Amino acid sequence: MSSGGNSGSQATSLIIRALALGQVRLRDWWRVALRELPAGMTLGAILGLLGMARIALWQTLGFYDYGPHWVLVATTVGTGLVGIVTFGSLAGSMLPFLLQRLGFDPASASAPFVATLVDVTGLVIYFSIALAILSGTLL
């Protein structure tokens, strides 16, 4: 689940650098968001598929028994990763713009701050998805 914090930290670092070098301006926030959205979704989908494949492989090979609803567990993990990484990329790229707009130094949106923010929010995203998918079966 910390993959959202990692993607957010990377996005923040790149945007802070671009703002400092004048490569992007405050009014370019929407273009950055439009680029980060598919990047986050793609990365999340790749990680989600890997997570689902790992659950399926462990279940099939007998390394771990996820129970009779293992497909739903795999779907929860995969969908959660897509949501968390996408949110991390968007939040990490938008936070420096927000701080600059409010008159603060965008560099104060350092990687540990973004990682903590996105990781905590990632738990809410994951459990919300788990509630939606697993309700009536495991929950």
Disulfide bonds with the S-S distance in Angstrom:
none
